[in-house]
Amino acid sequence: MPPGAMPTEEVISSVRNPVVAAAAGLHRARQRRANGRTLVEGPSAVGEAIRAGAAVHEVFGLDDSARVLASDAGATYRPVTEQVLRRIAGTGTPRGPIAVIEIPQSVIPADGRLLVAWGVSDPGNCGTLLRTAAAFGYGYVAGPECADSWSPKVLRSAVGGHFRTTVGEMSSLGDLAGREIVGTVPTGGESAGRVGDRTAIIVGSEALGLSSEVLMHCDRLVSIPMPGGVESLNAAVAGAIVAYLGAVGNGEAG
């Protein structure tokens, strides 16, 4: 091999290759739990993962840019065909490269504001809420019956947000002990605005909202004034507005 030349790996062309099948299997929650790994897709998200110090095991890609990312992460580079990349991504038009990373440990920080999804099962909404949390300086927490924070669909929706904030999971409101709990409701709450440094904003599903049990444990309820007459907003949109207003109230955005 000439000095300075990049090594040439054999391109994986079979969707039945065991390495490919193992990576594609990470779309299933059971496989993610068993292996403690998930998939990150796209140059921006993979780059964010690497810069955040995520443990990257493999990078599947089509060109030298993917090889460089693998080298930066100290990971194994696996060149593949477009058909194989589609198999791993689970989509018709994947944005390679695709990295296999270790799922970090759940973190609920002792200090700082939190944006909590409660019963939000749609991966797109959860990913958007997570991205919102990262944008406005909140930690993100997934409560019961939420989409898996580390599923590839949530990761795609968050566009790297996982690596710019903390990501935690909780099973009960007891995990928020010592914080002010602010519940979001379509109507009847005070106008959304400033939140304290140790506040947890809870967003429920678009269809069901927050249960009466959760609302009973809230210190405050907030609503977003909607003079246009719309009954409610998408859960992720509502969460983003309330989180933004909280950051503006603290003089940290706007």
C-alpha positions in Angstrom: 0.0 0.0 0.0 1.5 3.4 -0.9 2.4 5.7 2.0 -0.6 7.7 3.3 -3.1 5.6 1.3 -6.4 4.7 3.0 -7.0 1.0 3.6 -9.6 -0.6 1.4 -12.2 -2.7 3.2 -14.4 -5.2 1.4 -17.8 -3.6 0.7 -20.7 -5.4 2.4 -23.3 -6.0 -0.2 -25.6 -8.6 1.4 -28.5 -7.5 3.6 -28.2 -11.0 5.2 -24.7 -10.4 6.5 -24.7 -11.1 10.2 -23.2 -7.7 11.1 -25.9 -6.0 9.0 -28.6 -8.1 10.6 -27.3 -7.3 14.1 -27.3 -3.5 13.4 -30.8 -3.6 11.8 -32.1 -5.5 14.8 -31.4 -2.4 17.0 -34.7 -0.9 15.6 -36.4 -3.3 18.0 -36.6 -2.2 21.7 -35.8 -5.7 22.9 -32.6 -5.8 21.0 -31.6 -2.4 22.2 -32.1 -3.4 25.8 -30.3 -6.7 25.3 -27.2 -5.1 23.7 -27.3 -1.7 25.3 -26.8 -0.1 21.8 -28.7 1.9 19.3 -28.3 3.6 15.9 -27.4 7.2 15.1 -28.0 8.3 11.5 -26.6 11.2 9.5 -23.3 13.1 9.4 -24.5 15.8 11.8 -25.9 13.4 14.4 -22.9 11.0 14.2 -20.5 14.0 14.5 -22.4 15.2 17.6 -22.2 11.8 19.2 -18.5 11.6 18.6 -17.8 15.1 19.9 -19.9 14.3 23.0 -17.7 11.3 23.7 -20.3 8.6 23.0 -18.9 5.1 22.7 -19.1 4.4 19.0 -18.6 0.8 18.0 -19.2 0.7 14.2 -19.9 3.2 11.4 -21.6 2.0 8.2 -21.2 4.2 5.2 -20.8 4.7 1.5 -17.7 6.9 1.2 -14.5 8.2 2.7 -16.4 10.8 4.9 -17.9 7.9 6.9 -14.5 6.3 7.1 -13.1 9.5 8.6 -15.9 9.7 11.2 -15.1 6.1 12.2 -11.5 6.9 12.5 -12.3 10.0 14.7 -14.4 7.8 17.0 -11.9 4.9 17.1 -14.7 2.7 15.7 -14.7 0.0 13.1 -15.6 1.3 9.6 -17.9 -0.9 7.5 -18.4 0.2 3.9 -21.7 -0.9 2.5 -23.9 -0.7 -0.6 -26.9 1.7 -0.7 -29.2 -1.3 -0.4 -27.5 -2.5 2.8 -27.6 1.1 4.2 -31.3 1.2 3.6 -31.7 -2.2 5.4 -29.8 -0.8 8.5 -31.6 2.5 8.5 -35.1 1.0 8.0 -36.0 3.9 5.7 -36.2 4.3 1.9 -33.8 7.2 1.7 -31.3 7.0 4.6 -28.9 9.8 5.5 -25.7 7.9 5.9 -23.5 7.3 7.7 -25.1 5.2 10.4 -23.2 4.5 13.7 -23.8 1.9 16.3 -23.3 3.5 19.7 -23.7 2.5 23.3 -26.8 3.8 25.0 -25.7 6.2 27.8 -26.9 5.7 31.4 -30.1 7.5 32.3 -29.4 10.9 34.0 -31.8 13.1 35.9 -29.6 16.0 37.2 -30.1 17.3 40.7 -30.2 20.9 39.5 -31.5 22.7 36.5 -34.8 22.8 34.7 -36.4 19.7 33.2 -38.7 19.1 30.3 -40.7 15.9 31.0 -42.7 13.9 28.5 -45.5 11.9 30.1 -47.4 9.4 28.1 -46.1 10.8 24.8 -45.8 7.7 22.7 -45.1 9.3 19.3 -41.4 9.2 18.6 -41.5 12.3 16.5 -43.0 14.3 19.4 -40.5 12.9 21.9 -37.6 13.7 19.6 -38.8 17.2 19.1 -39.3 17.7 22.9 -35.8 16.4 23.5 -34.4 18.8 20.9 -36.3 21.6 22.5 -34.9 20.8 25.9 -31.4 20.9 24.5 -32.0 24.2 22.7 -33.4 26.0 25.8 -31.1 24.6 28.5 -33.4 21.9 30.0 -32.7 18.3 30.8 -35.0 15.9 29.1 -36.9 13.1 30.9 -39.2 10.4 29.5 -41.9 9.3 31.9 -44.2 6.3 31.7 -45.6 5.2 28.3 -43.3 7.4 26.4 -41.4 6.5 23.2 -38.0 5.0 23.9 -35.6 8.0 24.1 -32.9 6.0 22.3 -34.9 4.5 19.5 -33.6 5.4 16.0 -36.8 7.3 15.3 -36.5 9.5 18.3 -32.8 10.1 17.6 -33.6 11.2 14.0 -36.3 13.6 15.3 -33.9 15.1 17.9 -31.2 15.8 15.3 -28.3 15.5 17.7 -30.1 16.9 20.7 -29.3 13.7 22.7 -25.7 14.8 22.8 -26.4 18.4 23.9 -28.4 17.7 27.1 -29.0 15.1 29.7 -31.5 12.3 28.9 -33.3 10.5 31.7 -36.1 8.1 32.4 -38.5 7.9 35.3 -41.4 5.8 36.4 -43.0 8.0 39.0 -43.3 11.7 40.1 -41.3 10.8 43.1 -38.2 11.2 40.9 -39.0 14.9 40.8 -38.9 15.4 44.6 -37.6 18.8 45.6 -38.6 20.4 42.3 -41.5 22.7 41.4 -43.7 20.7 39.1 -45.5 22.6 36.4 -48.2 20.8 34.4 -49.3 21.9 31.0 -53.1 22.0 30.2 -55.0 23.2 27.2 -57.1 25.6 29.1 -57.7 26.8 32.7 -54.0 27.2 33.7 -52.2 30.5 34.4 -50.4 31.9 31.3 -47.2 30.1 30.6 -44.1 32.2 31.5 -41.1 32.2 33.8 -40.0 29.0 35.5 -37.6 28.6 38.3 -34.2 27.0 38.2 -35.5 23.7 39.7 -38.7 23.4 37.8 -39.9 20.4 35.9 -42.4 21.1 33.1 -44.5 18.1 32.3 -46.1 17.7 28.9 -48.8 15.0 28.3 -49.9 13.3 25.1 -51.9 15.3 22.5 -54.8 12.9 22.7 -55.2 12.5 26.5 -53.1 15.2 28.1 -52.0 14.7 31.7 -54.0 12.4 34.0 -55.9 13.7 37.0 -53.4 11.9 39.2 -50.5 13.8 37.6 -52.3 17.1 37.8 -52.9 16.6 41.5 -49.2 16.5 42.1 -48.5 19.7 40.1 -47.6 22.8 42.0 -48.8 25.0 39.1 -50.8 24.5 35.9 -50.0 26.6 32.8 -51.8 27.1 29.5 -50.9 28.8 26.3 -53.3 31.6 25.3 -54.7 30.9 21.8 -56.8 33.8 20.6 -57.3 32.0 17.3 -59.8 29.6 18.8 -57.8 26.4 18.2 -58.6 23.8 20.9 -55.1 22.5 21.5 -51.6 22.3 20.1 -49.4 19.4 19.1 -47.7 18.1 22.3 -44.2 18.9 21.0 -45.3 22.4 19.9 -46.9 23.2 23.2 -43.9 21.9 25.1 -41.6 24.0 23.0 -43.6 27.2 23.6 -43.8 26.7 27.3 -40.1 25.8 27.6 -39.1 28.9 25.5 -41.3 31.2 27.6 -39.6 29.8 30.7 -36.2 30.5 29.2 -37.2 34.0 28.2 -38.6 34.7 31.6 -35.2 33.8 33.1 -33.4 36.1 30.6 -31.6 33.3 28.8 -33.2 33.5 25.4 -35.0 35.9 23.1 
